Amino acid sequence: MNGFETILPFLKPIQHLILDNSISEVMVNGPDHIFIEKQGFVEPVPGIHLGEKSLMVAVKNIARRLGDDISESKPILDSRLPDGSRVAAVIPPCSVNGVTLTIRKFNARHFGVEELVQAGTLERWLANQLENYILARKNILIAGGTGTGKTTMLNVLGKFIPSDERVLLIEDTSEIHMDQDNLVRFEARQPQNGLPAITIRDLLKASLRHRPDRIILGEIRGSEAFDLLQLLNTGHSGSLSTVHATSAKQGLARFTSCVLQSGVDLPYRAIKTNVGDSVNVVVHLERRPGRRFVSEVVEIHGYDPDRDEYNYGFIFDSHKELL
C-alpha cells in the first residue's frame, strides 16, 4: 500500500483535498476549520464538517495503520507515509480546539537549479556561486522558516556534489532525494513497540565508520549539532544541513545554541570559535505569498572573541542592493 491509500479510508470528507496535486498541505484545526496551502497561499475551505468524535477515531486509526500510537498518554503523532508525506496530529487536552491534524504532502517532483532560477527563487549568478561553494567543499547551513523550501534547496545543492564522492545522508524522517550512485542513507527511529530510539546523534557517531566523503544532515534541531561540529572539525568538509531560523545570522546563532544544548564541557567562546571555523556559508530562504526565494547568502570568516561576534560577509541580501 502506497501513499495516501493508507489514510484515505479514515478521511472521506477531505479526501478530495488530499488527492488534489495542486494542494501541498492540508491543515485541520478541529472538526470545523479546514485550511489548505495551494501554490504558496494558505486559504480556508468552508463547508466541511468532520465531527470531533469521527476525527479522533480517524487519527487513532491512522496512527495504528502507520505503526504508531496516539492516546492521552501519548497525545502527539509525527509519522511518515510510504511516499514520504508527513502526518502530524495533536489531540485534546493538549490541542485546545479539538483534534489538530496536518498533512504535508511529499513533492515527488525534484526541482533542478534551472527551475529555481526560472521561478525566481534565486538568480543565475547566485546559483553559480552556490555551485562553486559545493565544489570547494564549503560547509553550508541552509536556514529558513517552515515551508520556505529548505529541503528543496538542499536537494538542488546536492546535485552539485561530484558523482564520484561517497555521500552519507542522515535524516530524522527520510524526505531528501539524491541521485548519487555511492549514497548511504540513515534514518532515525522513534521508540516504538518496545524498541529503543535510534537518534540522529547515534547515527552521526556511527557515520565515520562508513568512510563518507561528505555528510549531509537533513535538519539540525538540538544537541546533534555538537556531533556534527565535531565531524566538521575532524576534516569532513563539504557538509550540508538545514536549520529553522528567521535570518542568516540567526541561523548561525541557532546552530550555536543547539551545540550548547549538548551539555558539552567546553568554554562558550571555544564553542563559538569552533563554529566560526567550521560553518563557512549560510543560505537563508523566505516565503512570501505565492513565492519562496533566497533572501540572504552570508560567508562566515571566523569568530572575534573581543567583540563576541562572528565575522560575516554578505554575498547577497535581497533586502538591500547587491553588495
Secondary structure by P-SEA (a helix, b strand, c coil): ccccccccccccccccccccccccbbbbccccbbbbbcccbbbbbccccccaaaaaaaaaaaaaaacccccccccccccccccbbbbbbcccccccccbbbbbbbbccccccaaaaaaaccccaaaaaaaaaaaaaccbbbbbbcccccaaaaaaaaaaaccccbbbbbbcccccccccccbbbbbbbbccccccccccaaaaaaacccccccbbbbccccccaaaaaaaaaaacccccccccccccaaaaaaaaaaaaaaccccccaaaaaaaaaacccbbbbbbbccccccccbbbbbccccccccccccccccccccccc
